[in-house]
Amino acid sequence: MRCAVGQRWSGETCVGKAQSFDWRQAMAQVERINAQQLGGHSDWRMPIVPELASIVERKCFNPRLNTEVFTGAPSEIFWTAMEKMGRPDYAYTLDFGGGAARATDKHDAAAVRLVRGGPWWEPPVMSQR
């Protein structure tokens, strides 16, 4: 998504305020957006950390994004689909103000930016010897 959930594309920039959700609510937004078929698609999902981090622009700050591509992008903390192993009450977020990822309590609020299609990687198939 070019714009965060809560913003809309005006033809030149994202306008409006990014909405914040706890992790459960963020996952519900994915279902809502897919039911609405945003942009004619129903395969939206929350990205994993490497996918979301792939749009971080290290030379930029507040937001750490290419603002020519992501015009109107907020310097917010965004949820990812990755839960912290061994800590089911935590999931990873990425801060577009500073560019760092960290495990965050799922009850905290963060913004949402979705991606489409299947994951960009598939876990390796383990041989059954």
MIDOSE-1310 file (N, C-alpha, C; in nm, 2 decimals, decimal comma, always signed):
residues 129
mrca	+0,08/-0,12/+0,00/+0,00/+0,00/+0,00/+0,09/+0,12/+0,00; +0,05/+0,22/-0,08/+0,13/+0,34/-0,08/+0,09/+0,42/+0,05; -0,03/+0,42/+0,09/-0,08/+0,49/+0,21/-0,10/+0,39/+0,32; -0,09/+0,45/+0,44/-0,13/+0,37/+0,56/-0,28/+0,35/+0,57
vgqr	-0,32/+0,25/+0,64/-0,47/+0,24/+0,67/-0,51/+0,36/+0,75; -0,62/+0,42/+0,70/-0,67/+0,55/+0,75/-0,64/+0,67/+0,66; -0,54/+0,65/+0,58/-0,51/+0,76/+0,48/-0,57/+0,72/+0,35; -0,58/+0,81/+0,26/-0,63/+0,78/+0,12/-0,54/+0,85/+0,02
wsge	-0,53/+0,80/-0,10/-0,45/+0,86/-0,20/-0,53/+0,96/-0,27; -0,48/+1,08/-0,28/-0,55/+1,20/-0,34/-0,51/+1,22/-0,49; -0,43/+1,13/-0,54/-0,38/+1,15/-0,68/-0,24/+1,20/-0,68; -0,19/+1,27/-0,58/-0,05/+1,32/-0,57/+0,01/+1,28/-0,44
tcvg	-0,07/+1,25/-0,33/-0,01/+1,23/-0,20/-0,11/+1,15/-0,12; -0,06/+1,09/-0,01/-0,15/+1,03/+0,09/-0,20/+1,14/+0,18; -0,33/+1,15/+0,20/-0,39/+1,25/+0,29/-0,46/+1,18/+0,41; -0,48/+1,25/+0,51/-0,55/+1,20/+0,63/-0,45/+1,14/+0,73
kaqs	-0,50/+1,10/+0,84/-0,42/+1,05/+0,95/-0,41/+0,89/+0,95; -0,30/+0,84/+0,96/-0,29/+0,69/+0,98/-0,36/+0,65/+1,11; -0,44/+0,55/+1,10/-0,51/+0,50/+1,22/-0,42/+0,40/+1,29; -0,44/+0,40/+1,42/-0,36/+0,31/+1,51/-0,45/+0,20/+1,56
fdwr	-0,40/+0,08/+1,57/-0,47/-0,04/+1,62/-0,39/-0,12/+1,71; -0,45/-0,20/+1,80/-0,37/-0,30/+1,86/-0,35/-0,41/+1,76; -0,27/-0,51/+1,79/-0,24/-0,61/+1,69/-0,36/-0,69/+1,64; -0,45/-0,73/+1,73/-0,57/-0,80/+1,70/-0,66/-0,72/+1,61
qama	-0,67/-0,59/+1,64/-0,75/-0,50/+1,55/-0,69/-0,48/+1,42; -0,55/-0,48/+1,41/-0,48/-0,47/+1,29/-0,51/-0,59/+1,20; -0,51/-0,71/+1,26/-0,54/-0,83/+1,18/-0,68/-0,82/+1,13; -0,77/-0,77/+1,21/-0,91/-0,75/+1,17/-0,93/-0,66/+1,05
qver	-0,84/-0,55/+1,05/-0,84/-0,46/+0,94/-0,80/-0,53/+0,80; -0,72/-0,63/+0,81/-0,68/-0,70/+0,69/-0,81/-0,77/+0,64; -0,88/-0,84/+0,73/-1,00/-0,91/+0,68/-1,10/-0,81/+0,63; -1,12/-0,69/+0,69/-1,21/-0,59/+0,64/-1,17/-0,54/+0,50
inaq	-1,05/-0,51/+0,49/-1,00/-0,46/+0,36/-1,01/-0,56/+0,25; -0,98/-0,69/+0,28/-1,00/-0,79/+0,18/-1,15/-0,81/+0,15; -1,24/-0,80/+0,24/-1,38/-0,81/+0,22/-1,43/-0,70/+0,13; -1,37/-0,58/+0,14/-1,40/-0,46/+0,06/-1,33/-0,47/-0,08
qlgg	-1,24/-0,56/-0,10/-1,16/-0,57/-0,22/-1,10/-0,44/-0,26; -1,02/-0,38/-0,17/-0,95/-0,26/-0,19/-0,87/-0,27/-0,32; -0,89/-0,17/-0,41/-0,81/-0,17/-0,54/-0,85/-0,29/-0,63; -0,96/-0,36/-0,60/-1,00/-0,47/-0,68/-0,93/-0,60/-0,64
hsdw	-0,87/-0,60/-0,52/-0,79/-0,72/-0,47/-0,84/-0,77/-0,34; -0,83/-0,90/-0,31/-0,86/-0,95/-0,18/-0,75/-1,04/-0,13; -0,63/-1,01/-0,16/-0,51/-1,08/-0,11/-0,42/-0,99/-0,03; -0,47/-0,89/+0,03/-0,39/-0,80/+0,12/-0,36/-0,88/+0,25
rmpi	-0,24/-0,85/+0,30/-0,19/-0,91/+0,43/-0,09/-0,81/+0,49; -0,07/-0,84/+0,62/+0,03/-0,76/+0,69/+0,17/-0,82/+0,65; +0,26/-0,73/+0,63/+0,40/-0,78/+0,59/+0,47/-0,84/+0,70; +0,58/-0,91/+0,67/+0,67/-0,96/+0,77/+0,78/-0,85/+0,78
vpel	+0,86/-0,86/+0,88/+0,97/-0,75/+0,91/+1,05/-0,72/+0,78; +1,11/-0,83/+0,72/+1,20/-0,79/+0,60/+1,12/-0,72/+0,49; +1,00/-0,76/+0,47/+0,92/-0,69/+0,36/+0,90/-0,54/+0,40; +0,86/-0,51/+0,52/+0,83/-0,38/+0,56/+0,96/-0,30/+0,56
asiv	+1,07/-0,36/+0,61/+1,20/-0,30/+0,62/+1,26/-0,27/+0,48; +1,21/-0,34/+0,38/+1,26/-0,32/+0,24/+1,23/-0,18/+0,19; +1,14/-0,11/+0,25/+1,11/+0,03/+0,20/+1,17/+0,14/+0,29; +1,24/+0,09/+0,39/+1,31/+0,19/+0,48/+1,42/+0,26/+0,40
erkc	+1,43/+0,39/+0,41/+1,54/+0,46/+0,34/+1,63/+0,52/+0,44; +1,74/+0,46/+0,46/+1,84/+0,49/+0,57/+1,89/+0,64/+0,57; +1,89/+0,70/+0,45/+1,94/+0,83/+0,44/+1,84/+0,94/+0,47; +1,71/+0,89/+0,49/+1,60/+0,98/+0,53/+1,57/+0,96/+0,68
fnpr	+1,51/+1,06/+0,74/+1,47/+1,05/+0,88/+1,34/+1,12/+0,90; +1,25/+1,06/+0,97/+1,12/+1,12/+1,00/+1,04/+1,16/+0,88; +0,99/+1,08/+0,79/+1,00/+0,94/+0,80/+1,12/+0,88/+0,73; +1,16/+0,76/+0,77/+1,27/+0,69/+0,70/+1,21/+0,62/+0,57
lnte	+1,16/+0,70/+0,49/+1,10/+0,65/+0,36/+1,14/+0,74/+0,25; +1,14/+0,69/+0,13/+1,16/+0,78/+0,01/+1,03/+0,86/+0,00; +1,03/+0,98/+0,04/+0,90/+1,06/+0,04/+0,86/+1,11/-0,10; +0,94/+1,08/-0,20/+0,89/+1,10/-0,34/+0,80/+0,99/-0,39
vftg	+0,83/+0,87/-0,34/+0,75/+0,75/-0,37/+0,63/+0,74/-0,27; +0,66/+0,76/-0,14/+0,56/+0,75/-0,03/+0,53/+0,89/+0,02; +0,47/+0,97/-0,07/+0,44/+1,11/-0,03/+0,33/+1,11/+0,07; +0,34/+1,19/+0,18/+0,24/+1,20/+0,28/+0,26/+1,09/+0,38
apse	+0,36/+1,00/+0,37/+0,38/+0,89/+0,47/+0,41/+0,94/+0,61; +0,35/+0,88/+0,71/+0,37/+0,93/+0,84/+0,49/+0,86/+0,90; +0,55/+0,93/+1,00/+0,66/+0,88/+1,08/+0,60/+0,80/+1,20; +0,55/+0,69/+1,17/+0,47/+0,61/+1,27/+0,54/+0,47/+1,29
ifwt	+0,50/+0,41/+1,39/+0,54/+0,27/+1,42/+0,43/+0,18/+1,35; +0,47/+0,08/+1,27/+0,38/-0,01/+1,20/+0,39/-0,15/+1,24; +0,28/-0,22/+1,25/+0,28/-0,36/+1,28/+0,33/-0,44/+1,17; +0,38/-0,56/+1,20/+0,41/-0,67/+1,10/+0,33/-0,79/+1,15
amek	+0,33/-0,89/+1,06/+0,26/-1,01/+1,09/+0,35/-1,11/+1,17; +0,47/-1,07/+1,20/+0,56/-1,16/+1,27/+0,54/-1,15/+1,42; +0,51/-1,27/+1,48/+0,50/-1,28/+1,63/+0,63/-1,32/+1,68; +0,66/-1,27/+1,81/+0,78/-1,31/+1,87/+0,78/-1,45/+1,92
mgrp	+0,88/-1,53/+1,88/+0,88/-1,67/+1,91/+0,89/-1,69/+2,06; +0,80/-1,77/+2,12/+0,80/-1,80/+2,26/+0,73/-1,69/+2,34; +0,68/-1,59/+2,28/+0,61/-1,48/+2,34/+0,49/-1,44/+2,26; +0,38/-1,52/+2,28/+0,26/-1,50/+2,19/+0,19/-1,37/+2,22
dyay	+0,23/-1,30/+2,32/+0,17/-1,17/+2,35/+0,24/-1,05/+2,28; +0,35/-1,08/+2,20/+0,43/-0,98/+2,13/+0,44/-1,01/+1,98; +0,44/-0,90/+1,91/+0,46/-0,91/+1,76/+0,56/-0,80/+1,73; +0,62/-0,81/+1,61/+0,72/-0,71/+1,57/+0,66/-0,59/+1,51
tldf	+0,72/-0,47/+1,54/+0,68/-0,35/+1,47/+0,81/-0,29/+1,41; +0,78/-0,20/+1,32/+0,89/-0,12/+1,26/+0,86/+0,03/+1,27; +0,96/+0,10/+1,32/+0,94/+0,24/+1,35/+0,99/+0,32/+1,23; +0,91/+0,39/+1,15/+0,95/+0,47/+1,04/+1,00/+0,60/+1,07
ggga	+1,00/+0,64/+1,20/+1,07/+0,76/+1,25/+1,22/+0,73/+1,25; +1,26/+0,62/+1,31/+1,40/+0,59/+1,33/+1,45/+0,47/+1,25; +1,35/+0,38/+1,20/+1,39/+0,27/+1,12/+1,42/+0,14/+1,19; +1,40/+0,13/+1,32/+1,43/+0,01/+1,39/+1,31/-0,08/+1,41
arat	+1,33/-0,21/+1,41/+1,22/-0,31/+1,44/+1,24/-0,35/+1,58; +1,13/-0,38/+1,65/+1,14/-0,44/+1,79/+1,01/-0,51/+1,82; +1,02/-0,60/+1,92/+0,90/-0,67/+1,96/+0,82/-0,58/+2,05; +0,69/-0,58/+2,02/+0,60/-0,49/+2,09/+0,48/-0,57/+2,14
dkhd	+0,43/-0,53/+2,26/+0,32/-0,59/+2,32/+0,20/-0,57/+2,23; +0,13/-0,68/+2,20/+0,02/-0,68/+2,10/-0,10/-0,58/+2,15; -0,10/-0,54/+2,27/-0,20/-0,45/+2,32/-0,17/-0,30/+2,29; -0,04/-0,28/+2,25/+0,00/-0,14/+2,21/-0,07/-0,11/+2,08
aaav	-0,07/+0,02/+2,05/-0,13/+0,07/+1,92/-0,01/+0,10/+1,82; -0,04/+0,07/+1,70/+0,06/+0,10/+1,59/-0,02/+0,11/+1,46; +0,04/+0,17/+1,36/-0,03/+0,19/+1,23/-0,01/+0,06/+1,15; -0,08/+0,06/+1,03/-0,09/-0,06/+0,95/-0,07/-0,02/+0,80
rlvr	+0,03/-0,09/+0,74/+0,05/-0,07/+0,59/+0,05/-0,22/+0,54; -0,03/-0,25/+0,44/-0,05/-0,38/+0,39/+0,03/-0,40/+0,26; +0,05/-0,53/+0,23/+0,11/-0,57/+0,11/+0,01/-0,68/+0,05; +0,04/-0,71/-0,08/-0,05/-0,81/-0,15/+0,03/-0,93/-0,18
ggpw	-0,05/-1,04/-0,20/+0,01/-1,16/-0,24/+0,07/-1,25/-0,13; +0,13/-1,36/-0,18/+0,19/-1,45/-0,08/+0,32/-1,39/-0,02; +0,37/-1,46/+0,08/+0,50/-1,41/+0,14/+0,61/-1,41/+0,03; +0,70/-1,32/+0,05/+0,81/-1,31/-0,04/+0,91/-1,42/-0,03
wepp	+0,90/-1,50/+0,07/+0,99/-1,62/+0,09/+0,90/-1,74/+0,13; +0,95/-1,85/+0,11/+0,88/-1,97/+0,15/+0,98/-2,05/+0,25; +0,93/-2,10/+0,36/+1,02/-2,17/+0,45/+1,08/-2,30/+0,37; +1,20/-2,34/+0,40/+1,26/-2,45/+0,33/+1,18/-2,58/+0,37
vmsq	+1,17/-2,67/+0,27/+1,10/-2,80/+0,30/+1,21/-2,89/+0,36; +1,18/-2,94/+0,47/+1,28/-3,03/+0,54/+1,26/-3,17/+0,49; +1,37/-3,24/+0,46/+1,36/-3,38/+0,42/+1,32/-3,46/+0,53; +1,25/-3,57/+0,51/+1,21/-3,66/+0,61/+1,29/-3,79/+0,61
r	+1,41/-3,78/+0,66/+1,50/-3,90/+0,66/+1,48/-3,97/+0,78
